[in-house]
Amino acid sequence: MVDVSALNTYLYGDAGSPEILALHGLTGHGRRWQAMAERQLPDARWIAPDLRGHGHSTFAPPWNIDTHVSDLEATLDDHASGPVLILAHSFGALLALHLAAQAPERVRGLVLLDPAVGLDPTLMQRIAELTIGSPDYTDAAEARSEKVHGAWGEVDTAVLDEEFTEHLVPLGNGRVNWRLSTAAVVTAWGELARPLVLPPPSTPTVLVQAMKVQPPYVTDEFRAALTAHLGSNLTYVPFDCDHMVPQVRPDAVADLVRQLL
C-alpha cells in the first residue's frame, strides 16, 4: 500500500498561530509560499506540502483527485490543530474545493487564486498530449524562456531565479525539467475537466481571477455557480495580472488572507 501521508511539507511560522494550508498549482511545489509566509504573513502557521508527483513528495500513483485529497487530509492530521484556512492556486484550488466538500469540518475558509476548475475537456486533452510530446527542456535557457514568455512574464527576476534553484533538475537523458512526475501532471490535466464541485454554502470564500489569462481558468459557469451557491459568503476579486497571482501580487493576496484569518 502507498503511504498517503508521505507528502513533503514545509512549515512556516509558530505553532499555535492561525493555520493556513497553502496549496501550489500544477508543476509547482510548496516552497513557492515561503516568501509570503516570511514577509507578508509571518504571524500565521503555514502548512505547505509538495503535492503528490511534485517536489520532494512521493511520485507514486494514483494521481487522481481522490488520492490528492486523501494526502491532504493525512497532512492535516500530521500538522494542523484544527480547521484551517486554505490558500490555493490553480490546480491547488481545485483540490481545496474537493477537500472542503469532502471534509467541511477541517476548513474554515477558502482563498482561491485563479482556480482551474471545470475546464474544457478538448483543451485539456490537447494540453495533456502536448505535455506527453514535449515533457522537458533542452537546457535551463529554454525552460527560462518558456516562463518569461508565458505566465511568469510579470514575475520578478529574483523570484524566478529562486524557482530555478529550487525546482529545475537535470534528467538522465541530458535534458532538464521541473522536479515533478510527468505522468502525474498529464493525469492532472484530465482531472481539471471534471464537473464542478462546490464547498458547503456556509464557507467564507474569496475568488481571485487573473484577468490576463485567456481563455480564462475561472469560467463564467464556475463563477456563476459559486455566486449562486455561496451568496454573501463569496467575495470576488479581479486582478489585472497573469496566472502566477501569488508571485505577482503577494501583498494583495496577503491582505485577502488576513481578512479571513
C-alpha positions in Angstrom: 0.0 0.0 0.0 1.2 3.5 -0.8 1.6 5.8 2.3 -0.8 8.6 1.5 0.7 10.7 4.3 4.1 10.9 2.7 3.9 14.4 1.4 7.0 16.5 1.9 5.6 19.5 3.8 7.2 22.9 4.6 6.2 24.6 7.9 6.5 28.3 8.5 5.5 30.4 11.4 4.9 29.5 15.0 2.7 26.6 16.2 -0.4 27.9 17.8 -0.8 30.7 15.3 -3.8 30.7 12.9 -3.2 27.9 10.4 -3.0 28.2 6.6 -2.9 25.1 4.3 -1.2 26.5 1.2 -1.6 24.5 -2.0 0.5 25.2 -5.1 -0.6 24.7 -8.6 0.3 22.1 -11.3 4.1 21.7 -11.8 4.7 23.7 -8.6 6.0 23.0 -5.1 5.3 24.0 -1.5 8.3 26.3 -1.2 6.7 28.8 -3.5 4.8 30.0 -0.4 7.9 30.7 1.7 8.4 34.4 0.8 4.8 35.3 1.5 4.9 33.3 4.8 8.0 35.0 6.0 7.4 38.6 4.6 3.7 39.3 4.3 2.1 36.9 6.9 4.7 35.8 9.5 2.1 35.7 12.2 0.4 32.6 10.7 1.3 28.9 10.8 1.8 27.8 7.3 1.4 24.2 6.2 2.7 24.0 2.6 3.0 20.5 1.1 4.5 19.4 -2.2 1.6 17.7 -3.8 1.9 14.1 -4.9 4.0 13.9 -8.0 5.7 17.2 -7.3 8.8 18.4 -5.5 10.2 16.1 -2.8 6.9 14.2 -2.2 6.2 10.7 -3.5 5.8 10.3 -7.2 3.8 7.1 -6.8 0.4 6.7 -8.4 -2.5 7.0 -8.2 -2.6 10.7 -9.1 -6.3 11.4 -9.2 -8.1 14.0 -7.1 -9.4 11.4 -4.6 -5.8 10.5 -3.7 -4.7 14.1 -3.6 -7.5 14.9 -1.1 -6.5 11.8 1.0 -3.0 13.1 1.0 -4.1 16.5 2.2 -6.3 15.0 5.0 -3.3 13.0 6.2 -1.1 16.1 6.1 -3.7 18.0 8.3 -3.7 15.0 10.6 0.1 15.4 11.0 0.4 19.2 11.2 -2.9 21.0 11.9 -4.5 21.5 15.3 -8.0 22.4 14.0 -9.8 23.8 11.0 -7.6 25.7 8.5 -7.9 28.5 6.1 -6.9 27.1 2.6 -4.9 29.4 0.3 -4.7 27.7 -3.0 -3.5 28.5 -6.5 -4.8 27.0 -9.8 -4.9 23.1 -9.6 -4.4 23.5 -5.8 -7.7 25.5 -5.7 -9.5 22.6 -7.3 -8.1 20.3 -4.6 -9.2 22.8 -2.0 -12.8 22.7 -3.2 -12.8 18.9 -3.1 -11.3 18.9 0.4 -13.9 21.4 1.6 -16.7 19.4 0.1 -15.5 16.1 1.5 -14.3 17.3 4.9 -16.0 20.6 5.7 -15.2 20.4 9.4 -11.5 20.8 8.5 -11.9 24.0 6.5 -12.7 27.5 8.0 -12.4 29.4 4.7 -11.0 29.4 1.2 -8.9 31.9 -0.8 -8.8 30.6 -4.3 -6.2 32.2 -6.6 -7.2 31.8 -10.3 -8.6 28.4 -9.8 -8.6 25.9 -12.6 -12.0 24.2 -12.3 -14.3 22.5 -14.8 -12.2 23.3 -17.8 -12.9 22.4 -21.4 -12.2 18.6 -21.9 -11.0 19.2 -25.5 -8.5 21.8 -24.4 -7.3 19.6 -21.5 -6.8 16.7 -23.9 -4.7 18.9 -26.2 -2.5 20.2 -23.4 -2.0 16.7 -22.0 -0.9 15.4 -25.4 1.5 18.4 -25.7 2.9 17.5 -22.3 3.5 13.9 -23.4 5.0 15.0 -26.7 7.3 17.6 -25.1 7.8 16.8 -21.4 11.1 18.5 -20.7 13.6 21.1 -22.0 16.9 21.1 -23.8 18.5 23.3 -21.1 17.8 25.9 -18.4 17.8 28.7 -21.1 14.8 27.0 -22.8 13.0 26.5 -19.5 13.5 30.1 -18.6 12.3 31.3 -22.0 9.1 29.4 -21.6 8.4 31.0 -18.2 9.4 34.6 -19.2 7.3 34.5 -22.4 4.4 32.8 -20.6 2.5 33.1 -17.3 5.7 34.1 -15.4 6.3 37.2 -17.6 5.4 39.6 -14.8 7.2 37.8 -12.0 10.3 39.5 -10.5 13.6 38.1 -11.8 14.8 37.3 -8.3 11.7 35.2 -7.7 12.2 33.4 -11.0 15.9 32.7 -10.1 14.7 31.1 -6.8 12.3 28.9 -8.7 15.1 27.6 -10.9 17.4 27.0 -7.9 14.7 25.0 -6.1 12.8 23.3 -8.8 14.8 22.7 -12.0 16.7 19.5 -12.1 18.9 17.6 -14.6 17.5 14.4 -16.2 19.1 11.2 -17.1 18.7 12.0 -20.8 20.9 15.1 -20.6 17.9 17.5 -20.6 16.3 19.3 -17.7 12.8 19.6 -16.2 11.0 20.7 -13.1 11.1 18.4 -10.1 7.9 16.5 -10.9 6.4 13.4 -12.4 5.3 14.0 -16.0 2.7 11.1 -15.6 1.2 12.9 -12.6 1.0 16.2 -14.5 -0.7 14.5 -17.5 -3.2 12.9 -15.2 -3.9 16.2 -13.6 -4.8 17.9 -16.9 -7.5 15.3 -17.3 -8.8 15.9 -13.7 -9.2 19.7 -14.5 -12.0 18.7 -16.8 -14.1 17.1 -14.0 -17.6 18.5 -13.3 -17.7 21.5 -10.9 -17.5 20.8 -7.1 -18.6 23.5 -4.7 -17.8 24.0 -1.0 -20.5 24.0 1.7 -22.6 27.2 1.3 -21.5 28.5 4.7 -17.8 28.5 3.7 -16.3 32.1 3.6 -14.6 32.1 0.2 -12.5 34.6 -1.8 -12.3 34.0 -5.5 -9.5 35.8 -7.3 -9.5 35.9 -11.1 -6.4 36.7 -13.1 -7.9 38.8 -15.9 -5.0 38.4 -18.3 -5.5 34.7 -18.6 -7.1 33.8 -21.9 -9.0 31.6 -22.2 -9.8 32.2 -18.5 -9.3 29.5 -15.9 -12.2 31.0 -14.0 -15.0 30.2 -16.3 -18.3 32.0 -16.4 -20.0 28.8 -15.4 -17.9 28.3 -12.3 -18.2 31.9 -11.2 -22.0 31.8 -11.6 -22.3 28.5 -9.8 -20.2 29.7 -6.9 -22.1 33.0 -6.7 -25.5 31.3 -6.6 -24.3 28.7 -4.1 -22.4 30.9 -1.6 -24.3 34.2 -1.8 -22.9 36.7 0.6 -20.1 34.3 1.7 -18.4 34.8 -1.6 -16.0 37.7 -2.3 -15.0 38.1 -6.0 -11.7 40.0 -6.7 -10.4 40.5 -10.2 -6.7 41.1 -10.5 -5.2 42.7 -13.6 -2.3 40.2 -13.9 -1.4 36.8 -15.4 -1.8 33.4 -13.8 1.0 33.5 -11.2 -1.0 35.5 -8.8 0.9 34.7 -5.5 4.2 35.7 -7.1 3.0 38.8 -8.8 0.6 40.2 -6.1 1.8 38.9 -2.8 0.8 42.0 -0.8 -2.7 42.0 -2.2 -3.1 38.2 -1.6 -1.9 38.6 2.0 -4.5 41.3 2.6 -7.2 39.0 1.4 -5.9 36.1 3.6 -5.7 38.4 6.6 -9.4 39.2 6.3 -10.3 35.6 6.8 -7.8 34.7 9.4 
